[in-house]
Amino acid sequence: MSEKTTLTPITIAAYGAPGLILATLALTFYVFLPKYYADVVGINLTVLGIVVLASRVWDALIDPAIGALSDRTRSPWGRRRPWIAAGSVPLAATFVLLIVLPNIADPLLEGLYLGALTFVFFVAWTMVTVPYEALGAEMSFDYDERTRLLGVREGSVLAGTLLAAAIPLVVGVGSDLTSNLAAERQRYYLIGGIYAVLVALLVGGCLLVVRERELAESQRPSGFARSIVTVFHNRPFRILLSAYTVTAVGFSVAATMILFYVEHVLGSRSGPLFLAIYLGIGTALVPAWIHLARRLEKRRAWLLALTVNTIAFFPAFFLDRGDAAPFGVIVALSALGVGGVMAIPPSMHADVIDYDEWQTGIRREGEYIGFWSIVKKLAAALSAGLAFPILDLSGYTPGVAQQSPVAVWTLRFLYVGAPTVCNLAAILIAWRYPISRSFHEGIRREIDGRDAAPALRGAPRPVS
């Protein structure tokens, strides 16, 4: 019979907490720092897009390797925690350096410096996030409990994006952008310091509280390149990854463009406020979507969340200058689905890793999370690497309040059109996802019953 676990609230909270600061760093990098670089530091948009795209593509390529290495790591502290600990310090340090940029007159040298920092930042990011997410996938094998565990983590991610949207409002980012660039820099310096402290506190707490599972040698993956390639023999994983990929691209483009859209299409400076409303509602409704995933099963709940989010968001395409109030209503309605869009796929991903164990007899969460992480990173990289040059070609002029009609229409297509098309495509793809509760319980029973002496097969045991 499939193992039933009961994780304590402290364990669940400690595991979910790093998701808050990791999401805060990500949203700040992709939403706030591009505008900071363009309007305050003065970096060319095309250079910025190229730097972000190049660093993230390279970084994404190492995700499966780090995931696979963490699968094969042997230490007294487990497979995942040594990687998380080693990556957290450079992660915090390079984020601060990305904000405290020196004034470099040569655009090429400026781009190279920013690119080098971004490269180091995301290598450290991979060392933390891939093992961290792999750790969550192996903490429980129960169909519904892992939805609760990973739903709490994704709720923390949404709370972190809310924090990233709220802190700039508190410190006054953008309040006097045209008159005092030095004060704007100081505000970002304060943000960088706050986030570095949160990395130490939340990641450190997770490392101290959460324990890992010990595996038998027969459950550890061997080989390397061939093992990574065989990940794609998993049909449910291919379906889920494809659907998640197109959704992630749309969401990343929208996240990158929201401040530009609000300011130049709607004529408002309330972008952080709208972002806070969206994320606040989404975070608050994560428990409701976890409950719906239990009632409807995960695939149906995720499809419903995507549908709600898409239908409510599309009317933003028709808004114009002065329509900030209607946009607020659209934001609130589309936020009804975002909790489910975010919280449910990681639990589905953990189920496809169990499917892989059913097929192969080994546990390789790191490899699967590595490919999952590639999708998130490439989606974010494409959003910056393609959206910014497209915006540049449209005639967008940094620091100018009234943009050309072509630039305004381009912002509409990027901010609203891209995520709408992507979500519709994801719904069509995810319709074929095959793992239901009964199917998952069946494969877990078979996995757990393969050996009459589970202790000799490496039944999960806590390690210190």
KEMAR-363184 format. One line per field, with one value per residue (C-alpha): residue in three letters; z negated, y, x. Coordinates in Angstrom, 1 decimal, padded with zeros to 4 digits. Layout:
r = Ala,...
w = Z,...
v = Y,...
u = X,...
% end
This chain:
r = Met,Ser,Glu,Lys,Thr,Thr,Leu,Thr,Pro,Ile,Thr,Ile,Ala,Ala,Tyr,Gly,Ala,Pro,Gly,Leu,Ile,Leu,Ala,Thr,Leu,Ala,Leu,Thr,Phe,Tyr,Val,Phe,Leu,Pro,Lys,Tyr,Tyr,Ala,Asp,Val,Val,Gly,Ile,Asn,Leu,Thr,Val,Leu,Gly,Ile,Val,Val,Leu,Ala,Ser,Arg,Val,Trp,Asp,Ala,Leu,Ile,Asp,Pro,Ala,Ile,Gly,Ala,Leu,Ser,Asp,Arg,Thr,Arg,Ser,Pro,Trp,Gly,Arg,Arg,Arg,Pro,Trp,Ile,Ala,Ala,Gly,Ser,Val,Pro,Leu,Ala,Ala,Thr,Phe,Val,Leu,Leu,Ile,Val,Leu,Pro,Asn,Ile,Ala,Asp,Pro,Leu,Leu,Glu,Gly,Leu,Tyr,Leu,Gly,Ala,Leu,Thr,Phe,Val,Phe,Phe,Val,Ala,Trp,Thr,Met,Val,Thr,Val,Pro,Tyr,Glu,Ala,Leu,Gly,Ala,Glu,Met,Ser,Phe,Asp,Tyr,Asp,Glu,Arg,Thr,Arg,Leu,Leu,Gly,Val,Arg,Glu,Gly,Ser,Val,Leu,Ala,Gly,Thr,Leu,Leu,Ala,Ala,Ala,Ile,Pro,Leu,Val,Val,Gly,Val,Gly,Ser,Asp,Leu,Thr,Ser,Asn,Leu,Ala,Ala,Glu,Arg,Gln,Arg,Tyr,Tyr,Leu,Ile,Gly,Gly,Ile,Tyr,Ala,Val,Leu,Val,Ala,Leu,Leu,Val,Gly,Gly,Cys,Leu,Leu,Val,Val,Arg,Glu,Arg,Glu,Leu,Ala,Glu,Ser,Gln,Arg,Pro,Ser,Gly,Phe,Ala,Arg,Ser,Ile,Val,Thr,Val,Phe,His,Asn,Arg,Pro,Phe,Arg,Ile,Leu,Leu,Ser,Ala,Tyr,Thr,Val,Thr,Ala,Val,Gly,Phe,Ser,Val,Ala,Ala,Thr,Met,Ile,Leu,Phe,Tyr,Val,Glu,His,Val,Leu,Gly,Ser,Arg,Ser,Gly,Pro,Leu,Phe,Leu,Ala,Ile,Tyr,Leu,Gly,Ile,Gly,Thr,Ala,Leu,Val,Pro,Ala,Trp,Ile,His,Leu,Ala,Arg,Arg,Leu,Glu,Lys,Arg,Arg,Ala,Trp,Leu,Leu,Ala,Leu,Thr,Val,Asn,Thr,Ile,Ala,Phe,Phe,Pro,Ala,Phe,Phe,Leu,Asp,Arg,Gly,Asp,Ala,Ala,Pro,Phe,Gly,Val,Ile,Val,Ala,Leu,Ser,Ala,Leu,Gly,Val,Gly,Gly,Val,Met,Ala,Ile,Pro,Pro,Ser,Met,His,Ala,Asp,Val,Ile,Asp,Tyr,Asp,Glu,Trp,Gln,Thr,Gly,Ile,Arg,Arg,Glu,Gly,Glu,Tyr,Ile,Gly,Phe,Trp,Ser,Ile,Val,Lys,Lys,Leu,Ala,Ala,Ala,Leu,Ser,Ala,Gly,Leu,Ala,Phe,Pro,Ile,Leu,Asp,Leu,Ser,Gly,Tyr,Thr,Pro,Gly,Val,Ala,Gln,Gln,Ser,Pro,Val,Ala,Val,Trp,Thr,Leu,Arg,Phe,Leu,Tyr,Val,Gly,Ala,Pro,Thr,Val,Cys,Asn,Leu,Ala,Ala,Ile,Leu,Ile,Ala,Trp,Arg,Tyr,Pro,Ile,Ser,Arg,Ser,Phe,His,Glu,Gly,Ile,Arg,Arg,Glu,Ile,Asp,Gly,Arg,Asp,Ala,Ala,Pro,Ala,Leu,Arg,Gly,Ala,Pro,Arg,Pro,Val,Ser
w = 000.0,000.8,-002.0,-003.9,-005.5,-007.7,-007.6,-010.5,-010.0,-011.1,-008.5,-005.7,-006.7,-006.9,-003.5,-001.9,-003.3,-000.9,001.9,000.7,001.1,004.2,005.9,004.6,006.2,009.5,009.8,008.8,011.5,014.3,013.5,011.6,012.5,016.3,015.8,013.2,015.6,018.5,016.8,013.9,014.8,018.5,020.1,023.7,024.0,026.7,024.8,021.7,023.6,025.1,021.7,020.0,022.8,023.1,019.4,018.8,021.8,020.6,017.0,018.1,019.9,016.5,014.7,015.6,014.8,011.3,010.8,011.8,009.6,006.6,007.3,007.0,004.1,001.0,-002.3,-006.0,-005.3,-002.3,001.4,001.6,-001.4,-000.6,002.7,001.2,-001.4,001.0,003.4,001.0,000.1,003.7,004.5,002.0,002.7,006.4,006.2,004.1,006.7,009.5,007.9,006.8,010.4,011.1,013.8,016.9,019.9,022.5,023.4,024.3,021.0,019.2,020.9,020.2,016.5,016.2,018.1,015.9,012.7,014.1,015.1,011.5,010.0,011.9,011.4,007.7,008.3,009.9,007.1,004.7,006.6,008.4,005.3,003.2,005.6,005.8,002.0,002.1,004.6,002.4,-001.0,-000.5,001.9,001.0,003.9,001.8,-000.9,001.7,003.2,-000.2,-000.7,002.8,002.8,-000.4,001.4,004.4,002.1,000.6,004.2,004.8,001.4,002.4,005.6,003.6,001.3,004.3,005.6,002.2,001.0,003.9,002.9,-000.7,000.1,002.8,006.0,009.0,006.9,008.1,011.0,013.3,010.7,008.4,009.9,007.0,004.5,006.7,006.6,002.8,002.6,004.7,002.5,-000.5,001.3,002.1,-001.6,-002.8,-000.3,-001.2,-004.9,-004.0,-001.9,-005.0,-007.4,-005.2,-003.4,-006.7,-008.5,-005.8,-006.0,-009.8,-010.0,-006.9,-006.7,-003.6,-002.7,-002.6,000.5,001.1,003.7,006.0,006.1,006.9,010.6,012.4,015.5,016.6,020.2,021.0,017.8,018.6,022.1,020.8,018.9,022.1,022.3,019.7,021.6,018.8,018.2,021.8,021.8,018.5,019.5,022.9,021.3,018.6,021.1,023.1,020.0,018.5,021.7,021.6,017.9,018.2,021.0,019.0,015.9,017.8,019.5,016.8,015.6,019.2,020.1,017.0,017.5,021.3,022.3,019.2,018.3,014.7,012.3,010.2,011.7,008.4,006.8,009.6,009.2,005.4,005.9,008.4,006.3,003.0,004.3,005.9,002.7,000.6,002.9,003.0,000.2,002.2,005.3,003.1,002.0,005.6,006.7,004.1,005.2,008.9,009.3,010.3,014.1,014.0,011.4,013.3,016.6,014.7,013.2,016.7,018.1,015.4,015.6,019.4,019.9,017.2,018.5,022.2,022.0,020.9,024.6,025.4,022.6,023.3,021.5,018.4,018.0,014.7,012.8,015.3,015.4,011.6,012.0,014.7,012.5,009.6,011.7,013.5,010.1,009.1,011.2,010.7,007.4,009.2,012.2,009.9,007.1,008.9,011.6,009.1,007.5,010.9,011.6,008.5,009.7,013.0,011.1,009.3,012.8,013.7,010.6,011.6,015.0,014.0,010.2,009.5,007.9,009.9,008.8,009.5,013.2,013.6,011.6,013.8,016.9,015.2,014.2,017.8,018.8,016.2,017.0,020.8,020.6,018.5,020.8,023.9,022.4,021.9,024.9,027.4,025.8,025.1,028.7,030.1,027.9,029.0,032.7,032.1,031.3,027.5,025.9,022.3,019.9,022.2,020.8,024.2,026.5,030.2,031.2,032.6,029.3,027.4,029.6,029.3,025.5,025.8,027.9,025.6,022.3,023.2,026.5,025.7,022.4,023.8,026.8,024.6,022.0,024.7,026.2,022.7,022.1,025.3,024.4,020.8,021.7,022.5,019.2,017.9,014.2,012.0,008.3,008.9,011.5,009.1,006.2,008.3,009.4,005.8,004.6,007.2,006.3,002.6,003.2,005.4,002.5,-000.5,-002.7,-002.0,-004.5,-002.3,000.8,-000.8,-002.3,-003.2,-006.5,-007.8,-008.0,-010.0
v = 000.0,003.5,005.2,007.7,010.5,013.4,016.3,018.7,022.3,023.5,021.3,022.5,026.1,025.8,024.1,026.7,029.8,030.0,030.2,033.7,035.2,033.3,034.6,038.1,038.1,036.7,039.3,042.2,041.1,040.7,043.4,046.2,046.0,046.3,049.6,050.7,049.8,051.6,054.8,055.3,053.5,054.3,050.9,050.5,048.3,046.1,045.6,044.7,042.2,040.5,040.3,038.7,036.3,035.1,034.7,032.8,030.5,029.4,029.1,027.1,024.6,023.7,023.0,019.3,018.8,020.3,018.4,015.2,015.9,016.5,013.2,011.5,013.5,011.6,013.5,013.3,016.1,014.4,015.1,018.5,020.6,020.9,022.4,024.8,026.0,026.4,028.5,030.8,033.1,034.0,034.3,037.1,038.8,039.0,040.3,043.2,043.8,043.8,046.8,048.7,049.1,051.5,054.2,052.8,055.1,052.5,050.6,047.5,047.3,048.1,045.3,042.8,043.8,043.4,040.1,038.7,039.5,038.1,034.9,034.4,035.3,032.7,029.9,030.5,030.6,027.2,025.7,026.8,026.4,023.0,021.0,023.0,022.0,018.5,018.2,019.1,016.4,013.6,014.8,013.0,010.4,010.9,012.3,014.9,015.7,016.7,019.1,020.7,020.8,022.1,024.3,026.0,026.5,028.0,030.1,031.4,032.1,034.2,036.0,036.7,038.3,040.3,041.4,042.3,044.5,046.0,046.9,049.4,051.1,051.4,052.8,055.1,053.6,055.7,058.6,061.2,059.4,062.5,064.8,062.7,059.7,059.5,059.1,056.3,054.5,054.7,053.2,050.2,049.8,049.5,046.9,044.9,044.8,043.7,040.8,039.6,039.3,037.4,034.9,034.1,033.8,031.8,029.5,028.9,028.0,025.5,023.9,023.5,022.1,020.0,016.5,014.4,010.8,008.2,006.0,002.5,002.2,000.5,003.7,006.0,006.8,005.7,007.0,010.6,011.6,008.6,009.0,012.6,011.7,009.0,011.6,012.3,008.7,009.7,010.6,012.4,014.5,015.5,016.6,018.5,020.1,021.2,022.8,024.4,025.8,027.8,029.1,030.2,032.1,034.0,034.8,035.9,038.3,039.8,040.1,041.9,044.3,045.2,048.4,049.5,048.8,050.5,053.6,054.1,052.5,053.4,056.6,055.5,055.1,052.5,049.4,048.1,048.6,046.6,043.9,043.9,043.5,040.6,038.8,039.4,037.9,035.0,034.2,034.4,031.9,029.2,027.2,027.2,025.9,023.2,022.2,022.2,020.0,017.5,017.6,017.9,016.2,018.1,018.3,019.6,022.1,023.4,023.7,025.6,028.0,028.7,029.3,031.8,033.6,033.9,034.9,037.6,039.0,039.4,042.6,044.5,044.5,047.1,049.6,053.0,056.0,056.9,053.3,052.5,051.8,049.2,047.7,047.3,045.3,043.1,042.5,041.4,039.0,037.4,037.0,034.6,031.9,032.7,030.7,027.5,028.2,028.5,026.0,022.9,022.1,021.3,018.6,017.2,017.3,015.3,012.7,012.3,011.7,008.8,007.5,007.5,005.5,003.1,002.6,002.6,001.8,004.9,008.3,011.2,014.3,016.5,015.6,016.3,019.5,020.5,020.3,022.0,024.8,025.2,026.0,028.7,030.3,030.1,031.6,034.5,034.9,034.9,037.5,039.8,038.8,039.1,041.6,044.3,044.4,044.3,047.2,049.0,048.5,049.8,053.2,053.1,055.9,055.4,058.1,059.6,059.7,059.8,057.0,056.6,054.8,051.9,051.5,051.6,048.9,046.8,047.0,045.8,042.8,041.9,042.3,040.9,039.0,036.8,035.3,034.9,032.8,030.8,029.9,028.7,026.5,025.1,024.2,022.2,020.4,019.7,018.1,014.9,014.6,011.1,010.8,010.8,010.0,006.4,005.9,007.4,005.3,002.2,002.9,003.8,000.5,-001.4,000.6,-000.1,-003.7,-004.6,-005.9,-007.8,-006.2,-002.5,-001.7,-003.6,-001.7,001.7,002.6,006.3,007.0,010.5,011.5,014.3
u = 000.0,001.2,003.1,001.0,002.9,001.8,004.2,004.0,002.9,006.4,008.1,005.7,006.2,010.0,010.1,007.8,009.5,012.4,009.9,009.0,012.4,013.3,010.2,010.9,014.4,013.0,010.2,012.5,015.0,012.5,010.0,011.7,015.4,014.9,013.1,015.7,018.5,016.7,015.5,017.9,021.2,020.7,021.5,020.3,017.2,018.6,021.9,019.8,017.7,020.8,022.5,019.5,018.9,022.5,023.1,019.8,020.2,023.6,022.3,019.3,021.6,023.3,020.0,019.7,023.4,023.1,019.9,021.6,024.6,022.4,020.6,024.1,025.4,026.3,026.9,025.9,023.4,021.7,021.6,020.0,020.9,024.7,023.8,021.3,023.7,026.6,024.5,022.7,025.6,026.7,023.0,022.5,025.8,025.4,021.9,023.2,025.9,023.3,021.7,024.9,026.1,028.9,028.6,030.4,030.7,031.4,028.1,030.1,031.9,028.7,026.9,029.8,029.9,026.1,026.3,029.0,027.1,023.9,025.7,027.1,023.7,021.8,024.4,024.0,020.2,020.3,022.4,019.7,016.4,016.9,017.8,015.2,012.4,013.7,013.6,009.9,009.1,010.5,009.1,005.8,004.5,000.8,-001.3,-003.1,-000.5,002.1,-000.5,-000.7,003.1,003.9,000.8,002.2,005.5,003.8,001.7,004.9,006.1,003.0,003.5,007.1,006.0,003.5,006.3,008.4,005.5,004.8,008.2,008.9,005.6,006.7,010.2,008.8,010.4,009.5,008.1,010.5,012.2,012.4,014.0,016.2,017.9,020.4,017.5,016.0,019.3,019.3,015.9,017.0,020.1,017.8,015.7,018.9,020.0,016.6,016.4,019.9,019.0,015.8,017.8,020.0,017.0,014.5,016.9,018.8,015.6,014.7,018.1,017.8,014.3,013.7,015.2,015.8,015.0,017.7,017.7,019.0,021.7,019.3,017.2,020.1,020.5,023.7,025.3,024.7,024.0,021.9,019.9,019.1,017.9,015.6,013.6,011.7,010.5,008.0,004.8,002.9,006.0,006.2,002.6,002.9,006.2,004.8,001.7,003.7,006.2,003.8,002.0,005.4,006.3,003.0,003.2,006.9,006.2,003.3,005.4,008.1,005.8,003.3,005.0,005.5,001.8,000.4,002.5,002.3,-001.0,-003.1,-001.1,-000.8,002.1,000.2,001.9,003.2,-000.2,-002.0,000.7,000.1,-003.7,-003.1,-000.7,-002.6,-005.8,-003.9,-002.0,-005.2,-006.9,-004.2,-005.9,-009.1,-007.3,-005.6,-009.1,-010.4,-007.5,-008.6,-012.2,-011.8,-008.4,-005.3,-005.7,-009.3,-008.5,-005.5,-007.6,-010.2,-007.7,-006.2,-009.6,-010.6,-007.3,-007.5,-011.1,-010.9,-007.6,-008.2,-010.4,-007.3,-006.3,-009.0,-008.1,-006.6,-005.2,-007.2,-008.6,-006.8,-010.0,-011.4,-008.0,-008.1,-011.3,-009.7,-006.7,-008.9,-011.0,-008.0,-006.3,-009.1,-007.3,-003.7,-003.4,-004.4,-002.2,000.8,000.0,-001.2,001.5,004.3,002.2,001.5,005.2,005.9,003.4,005.2,008.4,006.6,005.6,009.3,010.1,007.3,009.0,012.7,012.9,015.1,014.4,015.8,013.9,016.9,017.0,013.2,013.4,016.4,014.3,011.4,013.7,015.0,011.4,011.0,014.4,014.1,010.6,011.9,014.9,012.7,010.4,013.3,015.5,012.6,010.2,012.7,014.2,010.6,009.7,012.8,012.0,008.5,010.0,009.7,011.7,012.9,011.9,009.3,005.7,003.8,005.0,004.2,000.9,003.0,004.8,001.5,000.0,003.1,002.7,-000.9,000.2,003.1,001.3,-002.2,-001.9,001.0,-000.3,-003.8,-002.5,-000.1,-002.8,-005.2,-002.5,-001.7,-005.3,-005.4,-002.1,-002.9,-006.3,-004.4,-002.6,-003.3,-002.4,-005.5,-005.7,-006.6,-003.9,-001.3,-002.4,-002.1,001.5,002.4,001.0,003.0,006.2,005.8,005.0,007.9,009.9,008.5,011.2,011.0,013.7,016.2,014.9,015.6,012.2,012.4,014.0,014.9,018.6,020.0
% end
